[in-house]
Amino acid sequence: MALITCPECGKQISDTTKVCIHCGKKISSADKIKGNADRESKALRKFIRKYKIAFIISAVILVIGILVYIIWYNSGIAVASRISRADRETYEDTVEQYNIQTMQY
């Protein structure tokens, strides 16, 4: 047993009744089918709304993550670590060349 909306008064009634208990309007089979379709449509809209919100939240989190990565990558911390690596390699190359030169003498 499900509830449908009376097309005359708009109140909820049983889908098995033949007459609305509130206003007395005779309920036809077409009214019952329409009531079931409205209920299913409402459930579908609720389902879509629920997942639309989840999708929007996921998209916002993804965008924030990308922005944080871009900011970090271009910040002083990331640049400093790249420079220090380059300096370390230059230093190691310089020490190696010095050792080679001193061994020749």
LINSULNOR-V825446 format. One line per field, one symbol per residue. ss: DSSP state (2 for helix, 1 for strand, 0 for the rest). psi: psi as a letter, one per 30 degrees, with the letter a starting at -180 (. if undefined). burial: b if it has 9 or more other ideal C-beta (glycine too) atoms within 8 Angstrom, else e. A space follows every 10 residues. Layout:
BEGIN
ss->???
psi->???
burial->???
END
This chain:
BEGIN
ss->0011100000 0111000010 0000010022 2222222222 2222222222 2222222222 2222222222 2222022222 2222222222 2222222222 22220
psi->klklkkfefg lklkfflfkk fefgkkklee eeeeeeeeee eeeeeeeeee feeeeeeeee eeeeeeeeee eeegleeeee eeeeeeeeee eeeeeeeeee efff.
burial->eebbbbeeee bebebebeeb eeeebebeee bbebbbebbe eeeeeeeeee eeeeeeeeee eeeeeeeeee ebeeeeebbe eeeeeeeeee eeeeeeeeee eeeee
END
